[in-house]
């Protein structure tokens, strides 16, 4: 049996004058859970990003099994980038 822990940082919805800020923190214990969880988190942020069309999505691997998925203004709208934290 596998388990996945999804930690979601509450999103504060901001006006269009302020930069977008939403991050989802994820932690997984299996590869299968990781793939499904990352896909779900990216899909959730695609909906948020589409409202303002101002940024893309950055998926960052913090350590094995630990990721953040975030709206990021350095990523062009409609794209998803991946990064590994140093």
C-alpha positions as CSV (number, residue, x, y, z in Angstrom):
1,X,0.0,0.0,0.0
2,X,1.3,3.5,-0.8
3,X,0.5,6.8,0.7
4,X,0.8,10.4,-0.6
5,X,0.7,13.5,1.5
6,X,-0.6,16.6,-0.2
7,X,0.1,19.8,1.6
8,X,-1.8,22.7,0.1
9,X,-0.8,26.2,1.0
10,X,-4.0,28.3,1.1
11,X,-4.2,30.6,-1.8
12,X,-5.0,34.2,-1.3
13,X,-6.8,35.6,-4.3
14,X,-5.4,39.0,-5.3
15,X,-6.5,41.7,-7.6
16,X,-5.1,41.8,-11.2
17,X,-2.9,44.8,-10.1
18,X,-0.8,42.6,-7.8
19,X,1.4,39.7,-8.9
20,X,-0.2,36.3,-8.9
21,X,0.9,34.1,-6.0
22,X,-0.2,30.5,-5.5
23,X,1.9,27.6,-4.6
24,X,1.0,23.9,-3.9
25,X,3.5,21.9,-1.8
26,X,3.5,18.2,-2.4
27,X,5.2,15.2,-0.7
28,X,5.0,11.6,-2.1
29,X,6.2,8.2,-1.0
30,X,5.8,6.4,-4.3
31,X,6.5,7.2,-8.0
32,X,2.9,6.4,-9.0
33,X,1.5,8.8,-6.4
34,X,4.0,11.4,-7.5
35,X,2.9,11.4,-11.2
36,X,-0.8,11.5,-10.4
37,X,-0.3,14.2,-7.7
38,X,1.9,16.5,-9.9
39,X,-0.6,16.1,-12.8
40,X,-3.5,17.1,-10.5
41,X,-1.6,20.1,-9.1
42,X,-0.6,21.4,-12.5
43,X,-4.2,21.0,-13.8
44,X,-5.4,23.0,-10.8
45,X,-3.0,25.8,-11.5
46,X,-3.7,25.9,-15.2
47,X,-7.3,26.9,-14.4
48,X,-6.0,29.7,-12.1
49,X,-3.4,30.9,-14.6
50,X,-5.9,30.9,-17.5
51,X,-8.0,33.6,-15.7
52,X,-5.4,36.3,-16.1
53,X,-3.1,34.8,-18.8
54,X,-0.2,36.5,-17.0
55,X,2.1,33.6,-16.1
56,X,3.0,30.0,-16.5
57,X,3.7,27.2,-14.0
58,X,7.0,26.1,-12.4
59,X,7.3,22.6,-10.9
60,X,10.3,22.4,-8.6
61,X,11.8,19.2,-7.1
62,X,13.0,20.2,-3.6
63,X,14.3,16.7,-2.7
64,X,13.2,13.1,-3.5
65,X,9.5,12.9,-3.1
66,X,9.1,16.7,-2.2
67,X,7.8,19.2,-4.9
68,X,6.3,22.6,-5.2
69,X,4.0,23.6,-8.1
70,X,3.6,27.3,-8.4
71,X,2.4,30.1,-10.7
72,X,5.5,31.9,-11.8
73,X,5.7,35.2,-13.8
74,X,9.1,34.2,-15.2
75,X,7.4,31.3,-17.0
76,X,5.5,32.4,-20.2
77,X,1.7,31.9,-20.1
78,X,0.7,28.5,-21.4
79,X,4.0,26.8,-20.5
80,X,5.1,24.6,-17.6
81,X,8.8,24.5,-16.6
82,X,10.6,22.1,-14.4
83,X,13.4,22.9,-12.0
84,X,15.5,21.1,-9.4
85,X,16.3,23.1,-6.2
86,X,20.0,23.2,-5.4
